Structure formats: structure tokens, C-alpha cells
């Protein structure tokens, strides 16, 4: 008999069982595919210090962009932020530099 007090518990148990079953099936299929295809694919290359430096730079850039977006509403009243926003929004005028570099070679 379903009642209001047992329904959330029963549905949570059922959903939990489906999640566990799906996870076990996924990892079992993944392990089976790894064993079946072991000799067909080359191994992973060992990352060097340049790779880790690039990874750190990318993560730092994304973290800085995230923090800038979080604090953008507070910084909008600052004059330096508005000036920097205009220049960054215009791509730091890189197109001007590239256009001058291309036209000077003609």
C-alpha cells in the first residue's frame, strides 16, 4: 500500500538502485572494452613540463575570467574597469596591429 510517507522513500530506493545498476554496467562494459582493445590503440604519451605549464596557464586564465565575471557587477562603477572593459571588448586592438603588419609587407 502506497502512502504519502512511504512514497518518497520507495522512489529514492528505486532511483538509487537504478543508478548503482547503471554505474556497474558502465564500468563493466568499459573494462571489457579495455581488455578487448588492449593491443589495438597506442598508449598515452607521457606529458612533459611544457604540457603542464600550458595546462596551468589555461586553468589560470579560465579562473581569472571566472573571477572577473563574478566581481564585474561590483567593479562596474569603477572608472578603470570601464576603460579596461572597452579595450578588452575591442580585442585590445589586435586587428589594428595585424592590419598594419599585413599592409606594411605589401
C-alpha positions as CSV (number, residue, x, y, z in Angstrom):
1,X,0.0,0.0,0.0
2,X,1.5,3.3,-1.0
3,X,1.1,6.2,1.3
4,X,2.4,9.8,1.4
5,X,5.0,8.8,4.0
6,X,6.5,5.8,2.2
7,X,6.4,7.1,-1.4
8,X,9.5,9.3,-1.3
9,X,11.5,6.5,0.4
10,X,10.4,3.9,-2.0
11,X,11.1,6.1,-5.1
12,X,14.5,7.1,-3.6
13,X,15.5,3.4,-3.1
14,X,14.4,2.6,-6.7
15,X,16.3,5.5,-8.2
16,X,19.3,4.6,-6.1
17,X,19.2,1.0,-7.3
18,X,18.9,2.1,-11.0
19,X,21.9,4.5,-10.5
20,X,24.0,1.7,-9.0
21,X,23.0,-0.7,-11.7
22,X,23.8,1.8,-14.4
23,X,27.2,2.6,-12.9
24,X,28.1,-1.1,-12.6
25,X,27.1,-1.8,-16.1
26,X,29.0,1.2,-17.5
27,X,32.3,0.3,-15.7
28,X,31.9,-3.4,-16.6
29,X,31.5,-2.5,-20.3
30,X,34.4,-0.1,-20.0
31,X,36.6,-2.8,-18.5
32,X,35.5,-5.3,-21.2
33,X,36.3,-2.9,-24.0
34,X,39.7,-2.1,-22.4
35,X,40.6,-5.8,-22.3
36,X,39.2,-6.4,-25.9
37,X,41.0,-3.4,-27.5
38,X,44.3,-3.6,-25.4
39,X,46.7,-4.1,-28.3
40,X,45.0,-2.0,-30.9
41,X,45.4,1.5,-29.6
42,X,48.8,3.1,-28.8
43,X,49.5,4.1,-25.2
44,X,49.1,7.6,-23.9
45,X,52.1,9.9,-24.2
46,X,53.8,11.0,-21.0
47,X,53.2,14.7,-20.6
48,X,56.3,16.9,-20.2
49,X,56.8,20.1,-18.3
50,X,55.7,22.2,-21.3
51,X,52.3,20.4,-21.3
52,X,51.9,21.1,-17.5
53,X,52.9,24.7,-18.0
54,X,50.3,25.2,-20.7
55,X,47.7,23.4,-18.6
56,X,48.4,25.6,-15.7
57,X,48.2,28.7,-17.9
58,X,44.9,27.7,-19.3
59,X,43.4,26.9,-15.9
60,X,44.7,30.2,-14.5
61,X,43.2,32.1,-17.4
62,X,39.8,30.5,-17.0
63,X,39.9,31.1,-13.2
64,X,40.8,34.7,-13.8
65,X,37.9,35.1,-16.3
66,X,35.5,33.5,-13.9
67,X,36.6,35.8,-11.0
68,X,36.3,38.8,-13.3
69,X,32.8,37.9,-14.2
70,X,31.8,37.2,-10.6
71,X,33.1,40.7,-9.5
72,X,32.1,42.5,-12.7
73,X,28.9,43.9,-11.1
74,X,30.8,45.4,-8.2
75,X,33.6,46.8,-10.4
76,X,31.3,48.4,-13.0
77,X,31.2,51.7,-11.1
78,X,35.0,52.0,-11.1
79,X,36.4,54.2,-13.9
80,X,39.4,52.0,-14.6
81,X,37.2,49.0,-15.0
82,X,35.1,50.7,-17.6
83,X,38.1,51.8,-19.6
84,X,39.7,48.3,-19.4
85,X,36.3,46.8,-20.4
86,X,36.2,48.9,-23.6
87,X,39.7,47.9,-24.6
88,X,39.2,44.2,-23.9
89,X,35.8,44.3,-25.6
90,X,37.6,45.6,-28.7
91,X,40.1,42.8,-28.6
92,X,42.9,45.0,-27.3
93,X,43.0,46.4,-30.9
94,X,44.9,43.3,-32.1
95,X,43.2,43.7,-35.5
96,X,44.9,47.1,-35.9
97,X,48.3,45.6,-35.3
98,X,47.7,42.7,-37.7
99,X,46.3,45.1,-40.4
100,X,49.4,47.3,-40.1
101,X,51.7,44.3,-40.2
102,X,50.0,42.9,-43.3
103,X,49.8,46.2,-45.1
104,X,53.4,47.1,-44.4
105,X,54.6,44.0,-46.2
106,X,52.9,45.0,-49.5
